[in-house]
Amino acid sequence: MNFDMKCTILLFTLVLCGHSLAQATPASASTANCSPAVFDIDGNKIWMNEEGHGNITVVFESGFGNDSSAWSQITPKIQAAGVQTFVYDRAGMGKSTINTSTPYSIDNDVQILRSALAHCHIEGPIVMVGHSYGGAISLLAASEDPDIAGLVLIEAVVPNVWTPTEVENNLKMMRTQYDEVREKAPDLAKVAIPWAEATPDTAKKVNALRVSDVLPIIDIEAEKGQNTPESTQTWREAHKQFTSGNPHREFVMAMGSSHKVMADQPDLVVNSILKMIETVRGKQAGAK
């Protein structure tokens, strides 16, 4: 079982994995001031916050079940490097609300991200930092957007992590708890159940992804990120396959860390992001 699946099952048993049920303010921002702001994006009220200054923006994507607060200890240290940071709560998470009339899909998550960046007038170069399911969103965005100049993946859902058998087994388990979560956490059910039902299509999309071979990527995997030997092996093999043989992709093992590397080893995460910022700056300088 990969962690996003594990986290969602825990969500359904009301162990919320850090998920906040705070609601977005009803009014949308009237200007492009994103420090912070709430914008209406396709019927979703999306909370976002842009801070810092610089010609590089580091964009953070949280894992499923988490909101932007997961990065609160990381972003100030990244801003100190002379860059902007951008965090936001995905639809249905934290201070953002979800439009339930739109079917849940990873493509829609990427479109909301793209619209959020446009609202805040954020262009390239962008360094994407994605945790878990947020890593899958980051990969899909990077496969489509040339403004994304580098990726830092943290225990990310990369191709071949979500195998068909694993998705099927976990979906069966989660479905037994739908009625309970609808009764006891109806706001959470609005996003968690559609997310779960979308996982077969999400897995197919991620497993077929092809990201540029020359895009710089730092891929951090946690030694203790999974809860069974079988999942650990699947995870390890997928990440090794994703990075091996490519000089532009670096594999990093977070020894002793759980899935939440940002909490267990924040310095490793910060240093990896700073390293990617310097890589992107070097590419900028070389292009002049």
C-alpha positions in Angstrom: 0.0 0.0 0.0 1.5 3.4 -0.9 1.1 6.2 1.5 -1.5 8.2 -0.3 -3.8 5.2 -0.3 -2.9 4.5 3.4 -3.6 8.1 4.3 -7.0 8.0 2.5 -8.0 4.8 4.3 -7.1 6.6 7.6 -9.1 9.6 6.5 -12.1 7.3 6.1 -11.6 6.1 9.7 -11.4 9.7 10.7 -7.7 9.8 11.5 -7.3 12.8 9.3 -3.6 12.7 8.5 -3.3 16.4 9.3 -6.2 17.4 7.0 -7.8 20.7 7.9 -11.5 21.3 7.4 -11.2 25.0 7.6 -13.3 26.7 4.9 -12.3 29.3 2.4 -13.6 32.8 2.9 -16.7 33.4 0.6 -15.3 36.5 -1.2 -12.8 36.2 -4.0 -9.8 38.5 -4.2 -10.5 41.5 -6.3 -6.8 42.1 -7.4 -3.8 40.0 -8.3 -2.4 40.5 -4.8 -1.7 36.9 -3.7 -0.3 37.5 -0.2 -2.7 35.7 0.4 -5.8 35.6 -1.7 -8.8 33.4 -2.5 -9.9 33.1 -6.2 -12.8 31.4 -7.8 -11.4 28.8 -10.2 -14.1 26.9 -12.1 -16.4 27.1 -9.1 -13.7 26.1 -6.6 -12.7 28.7 -4.0 -8.9 28.3 -4.0 -6.7 29.9 -1.2 -3.1 30.8 -2.3 -0.2 32.7 -0.9 2.8 34.2 -2.7 5.7 35.4 -0.6 9.3 36.5 -1.2 11.1 38.2 -4.1 13.1 36.9 -7.0 12.9 35.9 -10.6 12.5 32.2 -9.7 9.3 30.9 -8.1 9.3 27.7 -6.0 5.8 26.2 -6.2 4.8 23.7 -3.5 2.3 20.8 -4.0 1.1 19.0 -0.9 0.2 15.3 -0.7 -3.4 14.2 -0.5 -4.8 14.8 2.9 -2.6 17.7 3.6 -2.9 21.4 2.9 -0.3 24.1 2.4 0.6 24.2 6.1 2.8 21.2 5.5 5.4 23.6 4.1 5.3 26.2 6.9 8.7 25.3 8.2 10.3 25.1 4.7 9.2 28.2 2.8 10.9 30.9 5.0 14.3 29.2 4.4 13.7 29.0 0.7 12.7 32.7 0.5 16.0 33.6 2.2 17.7 32.3 -1.0 16.2 35.2 -3.0 13.3 33.5 -4.6 9.5 33.7 -4.4 7.5 30.9 -2.9 3.9 29.9 -3.8 1.7 27.7 -1.7 -2.0 26.9 -2.1 -4.7 24.6 -0.8 -6.1 22.3 -3.4 -9.8 22.1 -3.8 -11.4 20.7 -0.8 -8.3 21.0 1.4 -7.5 23.5 4.1 -9.0 26.9 3.4 -10.2 26.0 -0.2 -13.6 24.6 -1.1 -14.4 22.2 -3.9 -16.9 22.3 -6.7 -18.5 18.9 -6.5 -20.2 19.2 -9.8 -16.9 18.6 -11.6 -15.7 15.0 -11.7 -12.5 14.6 -9.8 -9.3 14.1 -11.9 -5.6 14.7 -11.7 -6.0 16.7 -15.0 -8.4 19.0 -13.2 -6.0 19.4 -10.3 -3.3 20.5 -12.8 -5.7 22.9 -14.5 -6.5 24.5 -11.1 -2.8 24.9 -10.4 -2.2 26.4 -13.8 -5.1 28.9 -13.2 -3.9 29.7 -9.7 -0.4 30.6 -11.1 -2.0 32.7 -13.8 -4.1 34.6 -11.3 -0.9 35.5 -9.4 1.0 36.3 -12.7 3.6 33.7 -11.9 5.7 32.7 -15.0 8.9 30.8 -15.4 11.3 29.8 -14.3 9.4 27.6 -11.8 10.8 25.0 -9.5 8.1 22.5 -8.5 8.3 20.8 -5.2 5.8 17.9 -4.9 5.1 15.5 -2.0 3.3 12.2 -2.6 0.2 12.7 -4.8 1.5 16.3 -5.2 4.5 14.8 -6.9 2.2 13.2 -9.5 0.6 16.6 -10.1 4.0 18.2 -10.4 5.2 15.6 -12.9 2.0 16.0 -15.0 2.4 19.8 -14.9 6.1 19.6 -15.9 5.3 17.3 -18.8 3.1 20.1 -20.3 4.6 23.4 -19.1 8.0 24.6 -20.3 8.1 27.3 -17.6 8.8 24.5 -15.1 12.6 24.4 -15.0 13.2 21.9 -12.2 11.5 19.4 -9.9 12.1 18.3 -6.4 10.0 15.2 -5.7 9.5 14.0 -2.1 8.1 10.5 -1.6 6.3 11.2 -4.9 3.9 9.1 -6.8 6.0 8.4 -9.9 5.3 6.0 -12.8 4.8 2.4 -11.7 4.3 3.2 -8.0 0.5 2.7 -8.3 0.3 -0.7 -9.8 -3.1 -2.0 -11.0 -3.3 -4.7 -8.3 -2.4 -2.2 -5.5 -4.9 0.3 -6.7 -7.7 -2.3 -6.9 -7.0 -3.8 -3.5 -7.0 -0.5 -1.7 -10.0 0.8 -3.5 -12.0 -2.2 -2.3 -10.9 -1.5 1.2 -11.8 2.2 1.0 -15.2 1.6 -0.5 -16.3 -0.3 2.7 -15.9 3.0 4.6 -17.7 5.4 2.3 -21.0 5.5 4.3 -19.1 6.2 7.6 -17.1 9.1 6.2 -20.2 10.6 4.6 -22.0 10.5 8.0 -19.1 11.6 10.2 -17.1 13.9 8.0 -19.3 15.1 5.1 -17.0 18.0 4.0 -14.1 15.5 3.8 -16.2 13.0 1.9 -16.7 15.6 -0.8 -13.0 15.3 -1.8 -11.8 12.0 -0.4 -14.3 9.7 -2.0 -14.1 11.3 -5.5 -10.3 11.2 -5.1 -10.4 7.5 -4.2 -12.7 6.6 -7.1 -10.4 8.5 -9.5 -7.3 6.5 -8.5 -7.5 3.9 -11.3 -7.6 6.6 -13.9 -5.0 8.6 -12.0 -2.7 5.6 -11.9 -3.0 5.0 -15.6 -2.2 8.7 -16.3 0.8 8.7 -14.1 2.2 5.4 -15.3 2.0 6.6 -18.9 3.8 9.9 -18.1 6.9 10.9 -20.0 8.8 13.9 -18.6 11.7 15.5 -20.5 14.9 13.6 -20.1 16.8 16.8 -19.7 14.6 18.4 -17.0 16.6 18.5 -13.7 14.9 16.3 -11.0 15.9 15.5 -7.4 13.9 12.5 -6.3 13.8 12.0 -2.5 12.5 8.6 -1.2 12.0 7.9 2.5 13.5 4.7 3.9 10.5 4.0 6.0 7.8 5.6 3.8 5.7 2.5 3.3 4.1 0.2 5.7 4.6 -3.2 4.2 7.7 -4.9 2.6 5.8 -5.4 -0.6 4.9 -1.7 -0.9 8.5 -0.8 0.0 9.8 -2.9 -2.8 7.3 -1.6 -5.4 8.1 2.0 -4.3 11.9 1.4 -4.4 11.9 -0.2 -7.8 9.7 2.5 -9.3 11.9 5.3 -8.1 15.1 3.6 -9.1 13.7 3.0 -12.6 12.6 6.6 -12.8 16.0 8.0 -12.0 18.6 5.4 -13.1 20.7 6.1 -16.1 19.7 9.7 -16.4 22.4 12.3 -15.5 19.7 15.0 -14.9 17.9 13.0 -12.3 19.3 12.5 -8.8 18.0 9.8 -6.4 18.2 10.6 -2.7 17.4 8.2 0.2 16.1 9.9 3.3 17.5 7.4 5.8 15.2 6.7 8.8 12.5 9.0 7.5 8.8 8.3 7.4 6.7 9.4 4.4 6.6 12.9 5.7 10.2 13.8 5.0 9.4 17.5 5.4 8.7 16.9 9.1 11.3 14.3 9.7 14.2 15.8 7.8 13.4 19.4 6.9 17.1 20.3 6.3 17.4 17.6 3.6 14.3 19.0 1.9 15.5 22.6 2.2 19.0 21.7 0.9 17.6 19.8 -2.1 15.4 22.7 -3.1 18.3 25.1 -2.7 20.4 22.8 -4.9 17.7 22.8 -7.6 17.5 26.6 -7.4 21.2 26.9 -8.1 20.9 24.4 -11.0 18.1 26.5 -12.5 20.1 29.7 -12.0 23.1 28.1 -13.7 20.9 27.2 -16.7 19.7 30.8 -16.8 23.2 32.1 -16.8 24.3 29.7 -19.5 21.4 30.8 -21.7 22.5 34.4 -21.7 
